[in-house]
Amino acid sequence: MEVQEKVPVQTFMGVDRDVFLRDIYPKRRPAVLRGVCLGPCLDKWTAEYLVQKGGDMEVKVHVSTVPEMDFLHKNFVYKTLPFSEFVKRASEKKHTEFFLSEDESYYLRSLGEDVRKDPADLHKQFPGLAEDFYIPQFFESNQFFSSVFRISSCGLQLWTHYDVMDNLLAQVTGTKRVVLYSPQDALHLYLSGDKSEVLNIDSPDLDQYPEFMKAKRYECVLEPGDLLFIPALWFHNTLALQFGVGVNVFWRHLPADSYDKRDPYGNKDPLAATRALQALERALHTLDELPPEYRDFYGRRMIQRIQNICYKNSQLTSGARYNKPHP
């Protein structure tokens, strides 16, 4: 069987703001950062402590009978639980109380006050926990977009997707495997919007997804206290090896007016990219006016034009428009 090329994500020790901005950020590659101070959360955030702090506040969570959650086909349901009950269920493998099955999996992704327009903010949704977590100051305060609180059952795997903003994934408790794919391998990932159709990345159906094995697989295992820098547009897939708690911190690395202001999740394509994709759809509809052999010919010319212009420019000007923080 064909084997996908695997590359370990590079690890950096004792990273501060200067090292991050000088040695890591400009490369636009994932990196595991160890030794960054995340605050007392590393010692405090046990299941018992979370229950005490969160209490009976209601949270909306994902529940699935299988650990591999699939957003494209929605193999999960949304349920509302008191936070304390959610933590109890997510931290156990067999449930005496459940919605679908006694071994169902749980996942919390915190939401803003108004889920239609407000990004998640740990200080607003979980102020009692926010005081335990120190956000790394690797970007300017006006670039901050969201801080997303996440809790996963052991074994829970989230679908492969990309985000349009840079982010730091802080693993506070438990361990988590993260697999990443470069934006340059997008053509091998069978995309539907911002998500890959390949759900089982460890044993993919190569009859259905033969190109998938051409994508280079970057992989790491995060331990408590680790930070993973995930540059914008890098695809990532997470697998909770243990019950775990983490925080994602997203920031705008492009000028603020590049993003859709109506996007509370930070996963809508930049406005210019959206306009370009819409223009492409109009161009493809125009090609429908031609006979098949002409559509084929001019479609290939369009592909060649995109490759010659966009691919070359991305190599020459990579990082040129990034809104870089000051050292």
For each residue, the residues with C-beta under 8 A, 3 or more apart:
1: 206
2: 206 213
3: 213
4: 212 213 215 216 217
5: 216 217
6: 216 217 218 219
7: 216 217 218 219
8: 218 219 220
9: 30 31 32 178 180 218 219 220 228
10: 29 30 31 32
11: 31 32 33 34 220
12: 15 19 23 24 31 32 33 34
13: 34 35
14: 19 34 35
15: 12 19 20 24 33 34 35 36 227
16: 19 20 36
17: 20 21 136 137 138 325 327
18: 21 22 327
19: 12 14 15 16 22 23 24
20: 15 16 17 23 24 25 33 138 229
21: 17 18 24 25 26 138 324 325 327
22: 18 19 25 26 327
23: 12 19 20 26 27
24: 12 15 19 20 21 27 31 33 229
25: 20 21 22 28 138 229 324
26: 21 22 23 319 324
27: 23 24 31
28: 25 231 318 319
29: 10 231
30: 9 10 180 218 220 228 229 230 231 234
31: 9 10 11 12 24 27 228 229
32: 9 10 11 12 220 222 226 227 228 229
33: 11 12 15 20 24 36 168 226 227 228 229
34: 11 12 13 14 15 225 226 227
35: 13 14 15 225
36: 15 16 33 136 225 227
37: 134
38: 41 42 133 134 136 170 172 225 227
39: 42 132 133 134
40: 43 44 132
41: 38 44 45 129 132 133 172
42: 38 39 45 172 173 224 225
43: 40
44: 40 41 49 132
45: 41 42 49 50 129 132 172 173 245
46: 49 50 173
47: 50 51 87 88 91 243
48: 51 52
49: 44 45 46 52 53
50: 45 46 47 53 54 83 87 129 151 245
51: 47 48 54 55 83 84 87 88
52: 48 49 55
53: 49 50 126 128 129
54: 50 51 57 59 83 84 87 126 128 129
55: 51 52 82 83 84
56: 82 83 84
57: 54 82 83
58: 80 81 82 83
59: 54 80 81 82 83 86 108 110
60: 78 79 80 111
61: 78 79 80 81 86 90 106 107 108
62: 69 76 77 78 106 107 108 109
63: 76 77 78 79 99 100 104 105 106
64: 67 69 75 76 77 100 104 105 107
65: 75 100 101 103 104 105
66: 69 75 105
67: 64 105 153 155 156 157
68: 75 157 199 200
69: 62 64 66 75 76 105 107 156 157 158 159
70: 73 74 75 76 159 199
71: 74 159 161 195
72: 159 192 195 197
73: 70
74: 70 71
75: 64 65 66 68 69 70
76: 62 63 64 69 70 107
77: 62 63 64 99 100
78: 60 61 62 63
79: 60 61 63 99
80: 58 59 60 61
81: 58 59 61 85 86 89
82: 55 56 57 58 59 85 86
83: 50 51 54 55 56 57 58 59 86 87
84: 51 54 55 56 87 88
85: 81 82 88 89 97
86: 59 61 81 82 83 89 90 106 108 151
87: 47 50 51 54 83 84 90 91 151
88: 47 51 84 85 91 92
89: 81 85 86 92 95 97 98 106 153
90: 61 86 87 106 107 108 151 152 153 243
91: 47 87 88 153 243
92: 88 89 95
93: 103 153 154
94: 102 103
95: 89 92 98 102 103 104
96: 102
97: 85 89
98: 89 95 101 102 104
99: 63 77 79 104
100: 63 64 65 77 104
101: 65 98 104
102: 94 95 96 98
103: 65 93 94 95
104: 63 64 65 95 98 99 100 101
105: 63 64 65 66 67 69 152 153 155 156
106: 61 62 63 86 89 90 151 152 153 156
107: 61 62 64 69 76 90 150 151 152 153 156 158
108: 59 61 62 86 90 149 150 151 152
109: 62 120 148 149 150
110: 59 120 122 125 126 148 149 150
111: 60 115 118 120 125 264
112: 115 117 118 119 120 121 124 125 146 264
113: 118 124 125
114: 117 118 264
115: 111 112 118 264
116: 264
117: 112 114 262 264
118: 111 112 113 114 115 121 264
119: 112 145 146 250 264 265 266
120: 109 110 111 112 125 146 147 148 149 264
121: 112 118 124 125 146 147
122: 110 125 126 129 130 133 147 148 149 247
123: 126 127 130 147
124: 112 113 121 127
125: 110 111 112 113 120 121 122 149
126: 53 54 110 122 123 129 130 149
127: 123 124 130 131
128: 53 54 131
129: 41 45 50 53 54 122 126 132 133 149
130: 122 123 126 127 133 147
131: 127 128
132: 39 40 41 44 45 129
133: 38 39 41 122 129 130 170 172 247
134: 37 38 39
135: 144 147 249
136: 17 36 38 168 170 227 249
137: 17
138: 17 20 21 25 168 325
139: 143 144 166 251 253 325
140: 143 325 326
141: 144
142:
143: 139 140 251 252 253 323 325
144: 135 139 141 147 249 251
145: 119 165 250 251 252 266
146: 112 119 120 121 248 249 250 264 266
147: 120 121 122 123 130 135 144 247 248 249 250
148: 109 110 120 122 247 248 249 250
149: 108 109 110 120 122 125 126 129 245 247
150: 107 108 109 110 245 246 247 248
151: 50 86 87 90 106 107 108 243 244 245 246
152: 90 105 106 107 108 156 158 174 176 238 240 243 244 246
153: 67 89 90 91 93 105 106 107 156 240 243
154: 93 174 240 241 242 243 244
155: 67 105 239 240 241
156: 67 69 105 106 107 152 153 239 240
157: 67 68 69 237 238 239 240
158: 69 107 152 161 237 238 239
159: 69 70 71 72 195 196 199 237
160: 179 181 189 195 196 198 201 235 236 237
161: 71 158 194 195 196 235 236 267
162: 183 194 232 233 234 235 236 267
163: 167 194 230 232 233 250 266 267
164: 232 233 259 266 267 268 269 270
165: 145 232 250 251 252 253 259 266
166: 139 229 230 231 232 250 251 253
167: 163 229 230 232 248 249 250 251
168: 33 136 138 227 228 229 230 248 249
169: 178 222 227 228 230 246 247 248
170: 38 133 136 226 227 246 247 248 249
171: 174 175 176 222 223 224 225 226 227 228 244 246
172: 38 41 42 45 133 224 225 244 245 246 247
173: 42 45 46 224 243 244 245
174: 152 154 171 224 240 241 242 243 244 245
175: 171 221 222 223 224 240 241 242 244
176: 152 171 221 222 238 239 240 241 244 246
177: 219 220 221 222 238 239 241
178: 9 169 219 220 221 222 228 236 237 238 239
179: 160 201 217 218 219 236 237 238 239
180: 9 30 217 218 219 230 234 235 236 237
181: 160 185 188 189 215 216 217 218 234 235 236
182: 185 215 216 218 234 235
183: 162 186 233 234 235
184:
185: 181 182 188 189 214 215 216 235
186: 183 189 191 235
187: 211
188: 181 185 211 212 213 214 215
189: 160 181 185 186 196 198 212 215 235
190: 196 197 198 209 211 212
191: 186 194 195 196 197
192: 72 195 196 197
193:
194: 161 162 163 191 267 269
195: 71 72 159 160 161 191 192
196: 159 160 161 189 190 191 192 235 237
197: 72 190 191 192 209
198: 160 189 190 201 204 209 212
199: 68 70 159
200: 68 203 204 205
201: 160 179 198 204 212 217 237
202:
203: 200
204: 198 200 201 208 209 212 213
205: 200 208 209
206: 1 2 209 210 212 213
207: 210
208: 204 205
209: 190 197 198 204 205 206 212
210: 206 207 213
211: 187 188 190 214 215
212: 4 188 189 190 198 201 204 206 209 215
213: 2 3 4 188 204 206 210
214: 185 188 211
215: 4 181 182 185 188 189 211 212
216: 4 5 6 7 181 182 185
217: 4 5 6 7 179 180 181 201
218: 6 7 8 9 30 179 180 181 182
219: 6 7 8 9 177 178 179 180
220: 8 9 11 30 32 177 178 228
221: 175 176 177 178 241
222: 32 169 171 175 176 177 178 226 228
223: 171 175 226
224: 42 171 172 173 174 175
225: 34 35 36 38 42 171 172
226: 32 33 34 170 171 222 223
227: 15 32 33 34 36 38 136 168 169 170 171
228: 9 30 31 32 33 168 169 171 178 220 222
229: 20 24 25 30 31 32 33 166 167 168
230: 30 163 166 167 168 169 180 234 236
231: 28 29 30 166 234
232: 162 163 164 165 166 167 253
233: 162 163 164 183
234: 30 162 180 181 182 183 230 231
235: 160 161 162 180 181 182 183 185 186 189 196
236: 160 161 162 178 179 180 181 230
237: 157 158 159 160 178 179 180 196 201
238: 152 157 158 176 177 178 179
239: 155 156 157 158 176 177 178 179
240: 152 153 154 155 156 157 174 175 176 243 244
241: 154 155 174 175 176 177 221 244
242: 154 174 175
243: 47 90 91 151 152 153 154 173 174 240
244: 151 152 154 171 172 173 174 175 176 240 241
245: 45 50 149 150 151 172 173 174
246: 150 151 152 169 170 171 172 176
247: 122 133 147 148 149 150 169 170 172
248: 146 147 148 150 167 168 169 170
249: 135 136 144 146 147 148 167 168 170
250: 119 145 146 147 148 163 165 166 167 266
251: 139 143 144 145 165 166 167
252: 143 145 165 255 256 258 259 323
253: 139 143 165 166 232 322 323 324
254: 258 259 270 321 322 323
255: 252 258 321 323
256: 252 259
257: 271
258: 252 254 255 270 271 272
259: 164 165 252 254 256 263 266 268 270 271
260: 263 268 269 270 271 274
261:
262: 117 268
263: 259 260 266 267 268
264: 111 112 114 115 116 117 118 119 120 146
265: 119 268
266: 119 145 146 163 164 165 250 259 263
267: 161 162 163 164 194 263
268: 164 259 260 262 263 265 274
269: 164 194 260 273 274 277
270: 164 254 258 259 260 273 274
271: 257 258 259 260 274 275
272: 258 275 276
273: 269 270 276 277
274: 260 268 269 270 271 277 278
275: 271 272 278 279
276: 272 273 279 280
277: 269 273 274 280 281
278: 274 275 281 282
279: 275 276 282 283
280: 276 277 283 284
281: 277 278 284 285
282: 278 279 285 286
283: 279 280 286 287 302
284: 280 281 287 288 299
285: 281 282 288
286: 282 283 289
287: 283 284 290 294 295 298 299
288: 284 285 295
289: 286
290: 287 294 295 298
291: 294 295
292: 295 296
293: 296 297
294: 287 290 291 297 298
295: 287 288 290 291 292 298 299
296: 292 293 299 300
297: 293 294 300 301
298: 287 290 294 295 301 302
299: 284 287 295 296 302 303
300: 296 297 303 304
301: 297 298 304 305
302: 283 298 299 305 306
303: 299 300 306 307
304: 300 301 307 308
305: 301 302 308 309
306: 302 303 309 310 311
307: 303 304 310 311
308: 304 305 311 312
309: 305 306 312 313
310: 306 307 313 314
311: 306 307 308 314 315
312: 308 309 315 316
313: 309 310 316 317
314: 310 311 317 318
315: 311 312 318
316: 312 313
317: 313 314 320 321
318: 28 314 315
319: 26 28 322
320: 317
321: 254 255 317
322: 253 254 319
323: 143 252 253 254 255
324: 21 25 26 253
325: 17 21 138 139 140 143
326: 140
327: 17 18 21 22
